[in-house]
Amino acid sequence: MSRVPAIRFKGFTDPWEQRKLGDITRRITRKNESLESQLPLTISAQYGLVDQTEFFNNRVAGSDLSGYYLLHKGEFAYNKSTSSDSPWGAVKRLERYEKGCVSTLYIVFESLSIDPQFLVTYYETDRWYKGVQAIAAEGARNHGLLNIAPADFFETKLMIPSSSSEQSEIGTLFASLDSLITLHQRDSATTLYPAHPSLLLSHPSSESRPRQRKEKGVLNELSKDDLFCVFYKEWIAVYKDGAVRQVTLNKYMLALSWLEKLAPELKLCNLDRIAYQSLLNKYAKDHERQTTMDFHHLLKGAVLDAVDEGLVARDPTRKAIVKGKAPGPKKSRYLNQFELHKLLASLDLGQDIGWEWFILLIAKTGLRFSEALAITPSDFDFNRQTLSVSKTWDYKNGGGFVPTKNRSSVRKVQIDWQLIVQFSVLIKDLPKDEPLFVKKGKRVFNSTANDVLERQCKRAGVPVISIHGLRHTHASLLLFAGVSIASVAKRLGHASMNTTEKTYLHIIQELENKDVDLVMRSLTSLV
């Protein structure tokens, strides 16, 4: 076991020392084989280890939880996927429940020779984020997806007090830090603990931890007697305007308009579980359950911030029941391999760029509609057989290049040689930096592309799908072909593998069943 020389920090009695995580913790690979727990958990950077049903409003996990890791209260789990809330993954301790189970994609461990609360504190600091960035710089991060192997994870180093009592003291101090910040309305946590080594224990920046940011302004001037819709409007202005894409901001503004319509007189002091449930029920009368769930999630962040600020006594969103109208008939989301082959074979691919080429490109790359619209000739690298996705086309607001949906959406997509040959001829004499599928001065609409695709589907005799359905088709075929979830997530530009798992849960479950059959056949052949 290697150690660096102990260091003394000003204000501390005992020296600090550098230790490997693997020396002070123990990995847990305990399976839920006896179904000791039927509570599937997910890791949220904001709320810790929480019930999937409560967090997603549905159960993402399959019916069989025997293959999951069993987690006891006080133990830790690490979600190595990225997310908008925690760009370098999140480490959380199970505190709400006595036991639960998590996907084997997580890394699970328990503390040994270190105070657990100090470890909780450590994983909320810049030091942890910088340490993971160092690992990522060595190759663990792959096109937006952080994929640290357990061996590398337990090699990460921590600076810790050698005294367990001092560890406990620091952990207790930082556990109450956020409430102190709220109480005194401080701009920054660093002014509250000048005696502590701020380089070691400092909160991450507002860019990486948006919910830690406390801004002065109208929000700080609101009281419990103010209207919920007024608070929500100001909350959007402080936390969302300029921080999210315009299309996302529009969703928040639409939720605000419904809030003003359904609960114009609701005050923060009256925002309890009954009032919040009544609000959801009113919205659900005219909307399907999924749309109501989206409305609930758009409000929830603001409500929890109101709770943190002391404007609302308790979390009124807890155990909220999401209702809604019965969904109408849905179009097919994706085609199978045979149907896609028929569709592509029926395309009339001429010498000029058109919607047929657009359909072919999305079917073979899985690009989003706005990403495909923004493709220019300079985005093709025929030598390396890649297509660069670095921007989108703002078709909803009249056009123009805008940033991608998230950082993970910036990627290079590998393309096949046939597509290379076709497009190398097609774009040979076209302007390098102008979009291929948007005519100069003309607006493009999603409905136009969908109408063209609908006619093509009918002509080919296959189920009618949308342009976005081509993206689903692409991902589904890759998963059925045995491509890993991580690779599919990277190719699609998902910010987290959790998004891929949730979107294609039905396919993943079907593949898991096939894997079980394969395992059983392999074991039988050993006799």
N, C-alpha and C positions, 0 to 999 in steps of 0.2 A: 504494500500500500504506500503510494508516494504522497508526500505532503510538502508544501512550501513552508518556509520559515514563518512563524507567527508574526502578525502585525498588530500594533496597538493603535487604536483610534482615539482621538481626543474625546473625553467625556465618558469613556468606557473603562471599567475596572480590569476586565480580562482581555487577553489578546484575541484577535481573529485569525482564522486559518483557512486555507483553501482545501476543500475536500471534493472528491468525485461523488456524484450523486449515487453511483452504485455502491459506494462504501458506507453510506448512511441510510440507504433505503433498500428494500427488497422487492423485486418484481413479483407480481402475482399472476398466475396463469390458471387459477382455479376455475374450472368449468361448472356451469349450472346444470350438471347432468341429472341430478335428482329433482330438478325443477323446484329448488328451494325458494326461488324468487320468480314471480310472474310479472315483475315490474321492469319493463325495458326503459333504460335511461338514455338521455342524450346530454351532451355537454354544451352549455351556452356560456359564452364569454361574459354575459351580463348576469345570468341568474345561477350559474353553477351547474351541478348535476341535477337534472330535473326529469320528471316523468314525461315520456314522449307524448302521451295523450294530452297532457296539460299544455305542453309547449307547442306542439304542431296541431292540436285539436283533432288528431287522429293518431292511430298507432302505425308507425313506420315499420317496426319489426314484424317478422312473420309470426305465425302461430307457434312454431317450435323454438323455444328459447334455450334448449338444452346445450347448444353449442356456444352460447354467450359466456363471457366471463362473469363470475359471481362476485359482487362487490359488497363488502360490509361497511357499516357506518364508520367514518374516520379514515377510510382508505382513499387513495388518489387515482385519478384517471386522466390521461392525456389524449386529447383529440389532435392528431397530427395534421388534419386538414386545415386549410386557410378559410377565413370568412371575413366579411366586412367588419365585424365587431372585433375580431382578434386576428390580425393578418399573419401572425406567426403561430397559430394554434393556441389552445387553452389547456391549462392544468387546473383541475378543480378537485376538492375534497368532498366526499359524500357526507352531507350534514343533515339533510331534510328527512331521510328515511333510514330505517334500521338496516335495510339491505336492498339491493337492486341488481340488475345485470346490464352489461354494455357489450356492444359489438366487439369482436376480436380485432377489429381495425384499430381499437384504442390500445394504449399501453397502460397497464394497471400496476400500481405499486403501493407499498406502505412504508411509513417512516420507522426507522430503527433507532439510530443514535442521534436524532435531531428532534427538536420540539415541533410537533405537527403544525401549530399555529404560526410558528416562524416560517415554515415551509409554505404555508398558505400565503403569507405575506410576500415571500420571495417571488412567488409566481405571479404577483401583481406588479412587479417592478420592471424598470428599464433593463436591469442587469440580466434578467431572464431573456428579454427580447433580444438584447445584443448578443447573448450567448448563442441563441438559436440562429441569429443572422450569421454568426461566424461559421456554424456548421453548414448553413445553407450555401455560404460562399464557397465551401469546399465541395459542393456538388449535390447536397441532399435536396436542394430545391430544384424542381424540374418544371420549367414553364408555368409558374404560378401555383404549383402544388408542392407543398412541403411534405416530404416523405422520409422522415428520419427513422432509420432502423433502430430497434430497441437497444442494440449494443452501443450505437452512437449516442443515443439518448442518455444512457446511464454513464457515459463518459463525460458528460457536461460537468463543469466545475462550479462550485459555490464558495463564496466567502462567508463564513459563519463564525459567530462567537464560540469560543471553546467552552464557555460556561452555559449549561442548560438553563440556569435561572435567567441569564441575560437573554438567551434566545426567547424564553417565554415572555420576558418583559417587553422585548421589542415587538413580538407577535401581538401581544395584547394592545400595545400602543397603536400599532398600525391598524388593528381590527376596528378601533373606534375613530380612526382618522377621518373617514369620509363624513361621519355624523358631526364631527367637530367642524369640518369645513362648512357644512351646511349651516350649522348653528351660528358661526361667526361670519359667514358669507365672505370667506377669503378667496382671493384670486388664485392662490397657488398653495399646494400642500407643503412646499419646502419651507415656508416661514414658520410652520408649526413645529418643526423638529431640526433646528439649526445645529444641535449638538451631535446629531447622528451623521454618519458618513453618507452624504447625499448622493455621491457617485454610485454607492452600492444600493441604497434603498431610496429610489426616487420614482415617482409615478411616471408611466409612459406619457409621451406627448399626446396632445389632443388629436393628432392625426391618426395615431394607432389605437387610442382608447377614447372614442368620442364621448362616451357616457361619463367620463371623469371630468370633462370640461365644464367649468362654471363661469358663465359670463355675466357681467353686470348689465343692467338695462331694464327693460319693461318687466321681464320675468321676475326679477328680484323685488319689483314694486307691487306685484299682485298679492292679493290676500285671499283668505278662505271665502270671503263674501263675493268674490268676482265670479263671473260666469265661466263655465267650463269651455264654451266655444271661444271666449276671448283669450283664455289661457292657451288653448290649442292653436289659435291663430298666431300668437306671439311665440309659442314653442316652435312652430314651423319656421318662422322667420329667423329664430336664433340657431336652431340645430339642423335645419334641412336646406334652407335657401342658400345656394352656393356650395353646398356639400354633396348634393345628389344631382343626378341628371334631370333635365327639364321634364322628361316623361315621368320620372318618379315623383318629382315635385308636384306635377299635375294630379297625381293620384292622391297625395296628401290634401291638396286644395279641394278636390272633389269630395273627399271625406269631410272636410270642413264645411262645405256647403250643405251636406246631409245633416251634419251635427247642428248647424244653425236652423235647419228646417225641422228636425225631429225633437230637439231639446233646446230651444232658444232661451229658456228661463232657468236651466239647470245650473245651480251654483256649485262651486268646488266643495263647499262644506256639506252639501247634500249628495255628493257623489259617492254613494255606498253601493253594495252589491246589487240591491234591488233596483236602484235607479239605473245602474249600468246595464243590468239584464233587460230592463224595460226598454232601454235605448236600442239594444241589439234586436229585441223582439220586433220593435217598430220597423227597423230597417229590413228585417228578414221577411216581412209581409210581402214586399215587392221584389225580393231578390233571392236567387238560389243560394244554397248553403255555402258553396265555395266563395261566392261573392261576399256573403256576410262574414265569412271567416277572414277574408282580405280586409274588410272594413274594421273588424275587431283588431287585427294586427296593426293597422295604420294608427289606431287610437291608443293601443296598449303602451307604446313607448312613452307617449306624453303623460298618460295616467301614472305610470310608475315613477316618472320624474316628479310629478306633482306630489306623490307619496314621499319621495326622497326629500322634497323641499318642505314637508310638513303642512302642505296645503290640503291634502286629503289624508284622513286618519289612517285608513287601512287600504290595502290593495283590493279595489272593487272588481278587478278582472279575474281574480282567483276563482277557479272552477266555473267560469262563465260557460253557459250552454249555448252553442251556436246552432241556430235553427235556419230555416229557409224553405223556399218553394221547391217542389220536386223538380229536378233538372229536366229540361226538354230533351228531345232526341239529339244525340250527338253524332257528328260525323266520325268516320274512322280516323284514328290518330296517325296510323302508319300502315304501310303496305308490307307484305312479306316479300321475300327475295324474288319469287316467281312473278308476283304482280309488279314489282318495281322494274324487272327486266322487260316485261310487256310494255310498261309505260315509256321507258327510255327508248325502246325499239320503235315506238310509234312516233317519236318526235321528228319533225321536219326540220332538220338542222341544215340551214342554207349557208351561203357565203357571208351573210351579214349578221351582226349581233342582233339578237331578238330574245323574246321571252323563252323560247325553247332552249336556247343556250343557258339562260338563267336557271331554268328548271334542272338541266343537266348538272350545272356547277354545284347547286345546293345539294342535289341528290348524292354527289360524289365527295362533298367536303363537309356537309353538315353545318354550313354557315347560317347565321341568323339572316333574316330578310334585309335588315339595314346594313349588315356587314357585306353581304353580297352586292348590294347596290353601290357600295363605296369602292369596290375593287377597280383598280386602274391597271393598265398594262405594266407599269413599273413594279407592281406587287408580285408579278410572276418571276420566279427564279428557276428557269428551265434547267440550268446545269445541276442545281441541287434538288430539283423536283419538289419545290415548295411554293406555297402561296402565302404571302404575308398579310396578316389581318392586323391593322394598326389604327383603324378609324371606322366610323359608320357614316351613313348618309341620313341627314335629318329630314326625312321625307314628310314627317308630320307637321313640320313648321316651314315648309316651302323649299327645303333643300339645303345643300352645303355640307361640308365635312365637319363632323363632331367627334369627340373622343368615344372610345368603346364603352360598353356597359360597365366594365370593371377592369382592373389591372390584369387579371387573369385572361381576359378576352384578347389581349394583345399576344399574338402567337404566330407560329409558322405551321401551316397545315401541309402535311405531305400529300402529294397528288400522284396519280398513276401515270404511266408513260403515255397511255392513249389520250388522256386529257391534255397532256403536255403537247403532243403532236397536233391535236385539234386547235388548241388556243394559240400555239406559236404561229400558225398560219393565219388565224383569225385576227390577231391583234398586231400583225407585223407593221402596218403602216398607220396605226392609230396614235393619237397624242398620248404621250407616256403618263401624264398626270391627270387625265380626265376620266371620270367614271365610265365604265364600259356600257352600263345598262341604263344610263340617264341621258336623254338628249338635252343639249344645251338650251336653257331657258324653259324647259318643260318640267312640270311637276309629275311625280310618280306616286301612285296610290297602291296600297296593299291589296285592295279589292280588285284592282285591274289584274294583278298577277294571279290572284286566286281564281278569277273568272277564266283566265287562260288555262290554268292548271285543271280546273274542273272540266273544261271541254276536252282537254287531252286525256283525262282519266276516263271519261265516257267513251271517247274514241277508241281507247285501248281496251275497254271492257273491264276496268278494275275499279275498286271502291274509290269514291271521290274523297280526296284529302285536301288539306290546305297547304300553302307554301311552308308553314311551320311544321306541318305533318311530314314534309320531306326531311326535315332535320331530325324528327323523331324516328323516321324510317332508317336514316343513316345510322343513328346511334343504336337502334335495336338490332340491325343486321350485324354491327360490329360486336355487340355483346353476345349474340347467338353464335358468332364465329369464334368466340373464346377470347376476344380482346379484353384485357383487364379493365376494371372500372376506372382506375387511375389514368390509363391511357385514353379512354373514352372521354373522361372529364377534361383532360388536357386538350384533346382535339376539339371538343365543343366549346372550350373557353369558359367552363364553369369555375366559379370562385372557390368551390369546395366539392369534394367527392360526395359529401352529404346530399348536395343538390342532385347529383347524378343518381345516387341510390334512391332518393325519394321519388324522382321523376320516373325511373324505370324499375320500380320495386317489383312489379308483377313479373317482369322478365328475369330479374335477378333471382327471385324465388323459384321460378321454373328451372333456371340453370342450377340452382343449389340442389334441387331434387335430382337432376341429372347427375350432378357430382356425387351424390350419395349412392346412386345406382352404380356409378363407375367405381367408387371405392369398394363397394361390396363385391363387385365382380373381380376386382383386383385381389382382394383378400381371399376370396374363394379359390382363386387360381393358385394360391400358395400351398394348398393342401396336397 
